Amino acid sequence: MQSEPINKVVLTSANITDAKSLKHVLPSVGAIYADKGYYSY
């Protein structure tokens, strides 16, 4: 696994979920590894 420094940041208000913001910071190719941030119903 290759690691790189963080090169993009997106700030949103508290009522915007992470899922809606990810498309702005994720790379267009390659694998993405993440955890479940919190449980929602």
DSSP file (Angstrom, degrees, kcal/mol; ACC not computed):
  #  RESIDUE AA STRUCTURE BP1 BP2  ACC     N-H-->O    O-->H-N    N-H-->O    O-->H-N    TCO  KAPPA ALPHA  PHI   PSI    X-CA   Y-CA   Z-CA
    1    1 A M              0   0    0      0, 0.0     2,-0.4     0, 0.0     0, 0.0   0.000 360.0 360.0 360.0 134.1    0.0    0.0    0.0
    2    2 A Q        -     0   0    0      2,-0.0     2,-0.4     0, 0.0     0, 0.0  -0.852 360.0-158.4-101.9 136.2    1.3    3.4   -0.9
    3    3 A S        -     0   0    0     -2,-0.4     0, 0.0     0, 0.0     0, 0.0  -0.877   8.9-175.1-115.5 151.4    0.5    6.4    1.3
    4    4 A E        -     0   0    0     -2,-0.4     3,-0.1     0, 0.0     2,-0.0  -0.934  32.2 -93.7-137.5 158.3    0.5   10.0    0.3
    5    5 A P        -     0   0    0      0, 0.0     2,-0.2     0, 0.0     0, 0.0  -0.345  52.9 -89.4 -69.5 157.0    0.0   13.3    2.2
    6    6 A I        +     0   0    0      1,-0.1     3,-0.1    -2,-0.0     0, 0.0  -0.503  48.6 171.1 -65.2 128.9   -3.4   14.9    2.3
    7    7 A N        +     0   0    0     -2,-0.2     2,-0.3     1,-0.2    -1,-0.1   0.381  56.9  48.5-125.5   2.8   -3.7   17.2   -0.7
    8    8 A K        -     0   0    0     17,-0.1     2,-0.4     2,-0.0    -1,-0.2  -0.998  55.0-178.4-142.1 143.5   -7.4   18.2   -0.7
    9    9 A V        -     0   0    0     -2,-0.3     2,-0.4    15,-0.1     0, 0.0  -0.998   5.7-167.2-139.5 137.7   -9.8   19.4    2.0
   10   10 A V        -     0   0    0     -2,-0.4     2,-0.5     2,-0.0    11,-0.1  -0.995   6.9-159.1-126.1 128.0  -13.5   20.3    1.8
   11   11 A L        +     0   0    0     -2,-0.4     2,-0.3    10,-0.0    -2,-0.0  -0.900  17.8 169.0-106.8 133.6  -15.2   22.2    4.5
   12   12 A T        -     0   0    0     -2,-0.5     2,-0.1     4,-0.1     6,-0.0  -0.880  38.1 -92.4-134.1 167.2  -19.0   22.0    4.9
   13   13 A S    >   -     0   0    0     -2,-0.3     3,-1.7     1,-0.1    -1,-0.0  -0.340  46.7-101.2 -74.2 166.0  -21.6   23.0    7.4
   14   14 A A  T 3  S+     0   0    0      1,-0.3    -1,-0.1    -2,-0.1    -2,-0.0   0.702 117.1  63.5 -65.3 -20.9  -22.7   20.5   10.0
   15   15 A N  T 3  S+     0   0    0      2,-0.1     2,-0.5     0, 0.0    -1,-0.3   0.443  84.5  88.0 -87.2   3.3  -25.9   19.6    8.2
   16   16 A I  S <  S-     0   0    0     -3,-1.7    -4,-0.1     3,-0.0     2,-0.1  -0.892  77.3-133.1-100.2 124.7  -24.1   18.2    5.2
   17   17 A T    >>  -     0   0    0     -2,-0.5     3,-0.7     1,-0.1     4,-0.7  -0.352  16.8-118.1 -75.3 157.1  -23.1   14.5    5.5
   18   18 A D  H >> S+     0   0    0      1,-0.2     4,-1.6     2,-0.2     3,-1.1   0.867 112.1  64.3 -59.1 -37.3  -19.7   13.2    4.7
   19   19 A A  H 34 S+     0   0    0      1,-0.3     4,-0.4     2,-0.2    -1,-0.2   0.831 100.2  51.3 -59.4 -33.1  -21.2   11.1    1.9
   20   20 A K  H <4 S+     0   0    0     -3,-0.7    -1,-0.3     1,-0.2    -2,-0.2   0.710 113.8  44.6 -76.6 -19.6  -22.3   14.1    0.0
   21   21 A S  H X< S+     0   0    0     -3,-1.1     3,-1.8    -4,-0.7     4,-0.5   0.642  89.0  84.8 -98.0 -17.6  -18.8   15.7    0.2
   22   22 A L  G >X S+     0   0    0     -4,-1.6     4,-2.3     1,-0.3     3,-1.8   0.845  78.4  65.9 -58.4 -37.1  -16.7   12.7   -0.7
   23   23 A K  G 34 S+     0   0    0     -4,-0.4    -1,-0.3     1,-0.3    -2,-0.1   0.734  98.3  56.7 -59.8 -19.9  -17.0   13.1   -4.5
   24   24 A H  G <4 S+     0   0    0     -3,-1.8    -1,-0.3     1,-0.1    -2,-0.2   0.666 118.4  28.0 -84.7 -17.2  -15.0   16.4   -4.1
   25   25 A V  T <4 S+     0   0    0     -3,-1.8    -2,-0.2    -4,-0.5   -18,-0.1   0.600  94.8  97.4-120.2 -15.9  -12.0   14.8   -2.4
   26   26 A L  S  < S-     0   0    0     -4,-2.3     6,-0.0     1,-0.1     2,-0.0  -0.487  76.4-111.0 -78.2 146.3  -11.7   11.2   -3.6
   27   27 A P        -     0   0    0      0, 0.0    -1,-0.1     0, 0.0    -2,-0.1  -0.360  19.8-125.4 -69.3 156.3   -9.4   10.3   -6.5
   28   28 A S  S    S+     0   0    0      1,-0.0     2,-0.3    -2,-0.0    -2,-0.0   0.712  92.3  30.2 -77.3 -20.0  -11.0    9.3   -9.7
   29   29 A V  S    S+     0   0    0      2,-0.1     2,-0.1     0, 0.0    -1,-0.0  -0.944  91.9  49.1-135.1 157.5   -9.1    6.0   -9.8
   30   30 A G  S    S-     0   0    0     -2,-0.3     2,-0.2     2,-0.0     0, 0.0  -0.279  84.1 -52.3 105.3 170.0   -7.7    3.6   -7.3
   31   31 A A        -     0   0    0     -2,-0.1     2,-0.4     2,-0.0    -2,-0.1  -0.543  42.7-154.4 -83.8 146.3   -8.8    1.9   -4.1
   32   32 A I        -     0   0    0     -2,-0.2     2,-0.5    -6,-0.0    -2,-0.0  -0.988   6.2-167.3-122.0 128.2  -10.5    3.7   -1.3
   33   33 A Y        +     0   0    0     -2,-0.4     2,-0.3     2,-0.0    -2,-0.0  -0.966  22.5 148.2-116.6 128.6  -10.4    2.4    2.3
   34   34 A A        -     0   0    0     -2,-0.5     2,-0.3     0, 0.0    -2,-0.0  -0.944  34.6-128.5-150.1 168.1  -12.6    3.9    4.9
   35   35 A D        -     0   0    0     -2,-0.3     2,-0.7     0, 0.0     3,-0.1  -0.714  40.7 -88.5-114.3 170.9  -14.6    3.0    8.1
   36   36 A K        -     0   0    0     -2,-0.3     3,-0.1     1,-0.2     0, 0.0  -0.728  36.5-156.0 -80.7 115.5  -18.2    3.6    9.0
   37   37 A G        -     0   0    0     -2,-0.7     2,-0.3     1,-0.2    -1,-0.2   0.887  64.7 -24.4 -63.9 -43.1  -18.1    7.1   10.6
   38   38 A Y        -     0   0    0     -3,-0.1     2,-0.4     2,-0.0    -1,-0.2  -0.973  69.3 -95.4-165.0 160.0  -21.2    6.7   12.7
   39   39 A Y        -     0   0    0     -2,-0.3     2,-0.4    -3,-0.1    -3,-0.0  -0.674  39.0-179.9 -84.9 131.9  -24.4    4.6   12.8
   40   40 A S              0   0    0     -2,-0.4    -2,-0.0     1,-0.0     0, 0.0  -0.975 360.0 360.0-129.8 149.3  -27.5    6.2   11.3
   41   41 A Y              0   0    0     -2,-0.4    -2,-0.0     0, 0.0    -1,-0.0   0.459 360.0 360.0 -78.6 360.0  -31.0    4.7   11.1
